Amino acid sequence: MVISYKGYRLSQRVTEAFWKINRMGFTVFGGMGVFLGVISLVILQQVCNFVTSKSIIPAELESKSESVVIIPTYNEKENVAAIIDAVLALPRRFDVLVVDDNSPDGTAAIVKEKIKEHPGRVDLLERKGKLGLGTAYIAGFKRALDNGYEYIFEMDADFSHNPQDLLKLYDACNSGKMDVAVGSRYITGVNVVNWPMGRVLMSYFASKYVRFITGLKVADTTAGFCCYRRKVLETMELDKIRFKGYAFQIEMKFTASKCGFKVGEVPIIFVNRVLGTSKMSSGIFSEAFFGVMKLKISSWTRKYPKAVVNPSDTEA
């Protein structure tokens, strides 16, 4: 049994110390020293059990996760509880931050119930209205940085992104291979399920167009399932990100690349939503189409902050 407090595994360390004391006690006092040490260890175990059962150590003081999944929502009452539960059930600890744009269907109220069920694991950022995907993520990124997370994820609420794939994105960044890990629909072909053919073709060739204009070495430039290492978001001047729709995803990858970070892809299978309504619109598409040219032209004169390379990263 181990008690965690601010990242320290208390009972395990104290137990190890007790065995060292026992060996010293045997040397000094013989068998009586060992007997007293065993009695003390039993007492320690009972104290640890009591502390744990009575929740003397509050959840907010226990060791925090290093990873948070940001989920922007607008009218996602059919999905939000299930997606939170799916993320929290993963074998590695991921916290959840929902950014809700004042959903009239009561999405925020459902999230608040989840906060009560999982204190310290679920957070909610409520905004005054539907302000756009890009600004939702920027607000979420800032909250995540303020809360000290090292790995910050983007994910949709509608299960089009499989929560199990969070583990693959985490491994790609944690290993040092990538600073930005993109859950890619197109790195190994076209891995999309239940989309109309017209939308598949539009998305696929939109990414081709973006690669041609920007020079990005990313097959799925509009992907919204990503992991960012903390240092990426700290470096890339989030207040200068301008796009609000799916062009936001392009701008984030482009800016990270221009800052000198390693942007890579992890193959996933994208499944079209079953419940709820898609937020795609012609305005979002046109922003992406014309915004890419603007993004490229502005990059000719903009000075991008550069990534600071740590020795541990180069060793990985």
C-alpha positions, 0 to 999 in steps of 0.5 A: 500500500502506497500513499501519494502526497505531492508526488512522494510515495510515502509509505513505501519510502518509510517502509524501506527506512524501517528495514534499514533501521531493523538491520541497525537495531539487530546489530546494536540490540540483537533480536529485541531490536528486530522485534521492536522494528516489526512492531513499529512497522505494523503500527505504520501500516495501520496508520497508513490504512487509516489515513487512506480510508478517512481521506485525510489527504485531499485529492487535490494534494495527491500526485497530479497527472502530467497529461490533460485532454482538452475537449471543446463542446457545443451541444454535446449532451449525448456524448460528453459524459461517455467521452469523459468516462472513457478517458478516465478509464484508460490505464495511464492517467489523463485528466480532462478539461472541457471548454464549453461555449454556453451550450443550450442543451445543458452540456456544462451541467453534465460536466459539473456532475462529472466534476463531483464524481471525479474531483481533481480529474475533470475541469470545466471552462465555461465561455459566454457563447459560441466563439470558435474552435480555435479560441476554445483551444487557446483558452484551454491551452492557457488553463492547462499551462497554468495548471502545470501539465506537460502533455496537452491533448486536443480531442473531439467529444463525439468519439470520432477520435478513439480515446485508446489512441491517446496512449499512442500520442503520449508515447510518441511525445514522451519518447522524444520522437515528436514534440507535436504528435498528430493523430493522422487519418492519411499517413497510411492511406485513407483511414476514415469510417462512415464519412460521405465520399464527398467529404472524404475527398474534400478533406484528403485533397485539402490536406494535399493543398495545404502541404503544397502551399505551406511545405508542411511535412504532414499528411493530415494537416487539418487533424484535430487529434493531437498531443503538444508537449508543454514547451511547444505551447509555451514557445509559439506565442498563442495570442498570435494564433488568428484562425478560429475554425479548422484553419486553426489546426493548420496554423498550429502545426505550421507555427510549431514547425516554423518554431523548429519543433518536431511535428510527426504523425501517428496513424489512427482510424477516424470514425464519423460521429454517431450522436449529435450534430457536426459543426462543419460549415462552408464558412469554416472551409473557406477560412481554411482555403484562403487562410492557408495562402495568407498564413504562408505569405505572412510567414515570409516576414514574421520572426518565429520564436525558436525551440530551446533544445534540451540535452535530454531530448537529443539523447532520446 
